[in-house]
Amino acid sequence: MQRQKLGNSYVCVATILFLAASGVIPYHIHASERDQKEIAPVASGVVEGQVIEVEQLTLVIEKANGEVVRVPMPGKSGESSADFEKGDYIEVAISPEGMTTSVRKVAKTEN
């Protein structure tokens, strides 16, 4: 019985991955306004930028150099992605393991 359940899990996962790769299941991880073809990578280190997409468990931000990255929320920051909105300029600290450790709104500095 256990072997059959495990086998069914593999079939389900394989089916979902196939459908996602073929475009049948829409992928909304990237910022929709930018018409990107690729998913923004998860950031690490200290990142500063403007929020361009707010998702349930992720903030998508654009750094000053134009690079778009994803910030996993809430992590250990105690902040929820719902605490932010498009246009907010934030500074985020993310551990090498991908855990958000702090998030704060900051004033945008002009270069």
C-alpha positions in Angstrom: 0.0 0.0 0.0 2.8 2.4 0.9 4.6 1.7 -2.3 1.5 2.4 -4.4 1.0 5.8 -2.6 4.6 6.7 -3.3 4.3 5.7 -6.9 1.1 7.9 -7.3 3.0 10.9 -5.8 5.7 10.6 -8.4 3.1 10.4 -11.2 1.3 13.5 -9.9 4.6 15.5 -9.5 5.7 14.5 -13.0 2.4 15.5 -14.5 2.4 18.9 -12.8 6.0 19.5 -13.9 5.2 18.5 -17.5 2.1 20.7 -17.6 4.0 23.7 -16.1 6.9 23.3 -18.6 4.5 23.0 -21.5 2.8 26.3 -20.6 -0.6 24.7 -19.7 -0.3 25.9 -16.1 0.3 29.7 -16.0 3.3 30.8 -14.1 2.9 34.1 -12.4 6.1 34.3 -10.4 7.6 37.1 -12.5 6.4 40.7 -12.7 3.6 40.7 -15.2 4.0 44.4 -16.2 7.5 43.7 -17.5 6.5 40.9 -19.9 9.4 38.8 -18.8 10.0 35.3 -20.3 12.1 34.1 -17.3 11.3 33.8 -13.7 13.2 36.3 -11.5 15.8 34.6 -9.3 15.7 34.5 -5.5 18.0 37.2 -4.1 20.6 36.8 -1.4 22.6 39.3 0.6 21.4 42.8 1.1 19.3 44.1 -1.7 17.7 47.4 -2.3 15.1 48.2 -4.9 11.5 49.1 -5.8 8.6 46.6 -5.3 7.2 45.8 -8.8 5.0 42.9 -7.8 3.4 41.7 -4.5 2.6 38.0 -4.3 1.3 36.0 -1.4 4.7 34.6 -0.3 7.1 36.7 -2.5 8.0 40.3 -3.3 9.4 40.9 -6.7 11.8 43.9 -6.7 13.8 45.8 -9.3 17.2 46.9 -8.2 18.7 50.2 -9.3 20.7 48.4 -12.0 17.5 47.0 -13.6 18.0 43.4 -12.3 14.7 41.9 -11.1 14.9 39.5 -8.1 12.4 37.7 -5.8 12.3 38.1 -2.1 10.7 35.2 -0.1 8.3 36.4 2.6 7.9 36.4 5.5 11.0 34.5 6.5 12.3 35.6 9.9 11.6 39.2 9.3 8.1 39.2 10.9 6.9 41.2 7.8 4.3 39.8 5.4 4.3 40.5 1.7 0.8 42.2 2.3 2.7 44.9 4.4 4.1 46.2 1.1 2.7 47.5 -2.2 3.9 48.2 -5.7 6.2 51.3 -5.8 7.6 50.8 -2.2 11.4 51.2 -2.1 12.8 48.6 0.3 16.0 47.2 1.7 16.1 43.5 2.3 18.6 41.2 4.0 18.4 37.6 2.8 20.6 34.7 4.2 22.6 32.5 1.8 20.0 29.8 2.4 17.3 32.1 1.0 15.7 33.1 4.3 14.6 36.8 4.5 15.9 38.1 7.8 14.9 41.8 7.6 12.8 44.1 5.4 12.4 47.8 5.8 11.0 50.7 3.7 13.7 53.2 2.8 13.9 56.5 1.0 14.9 56.1 -2.7 18.3 57.6 -3.3 18.8 59.3 -6.7 22.0 58.5 -8.6 
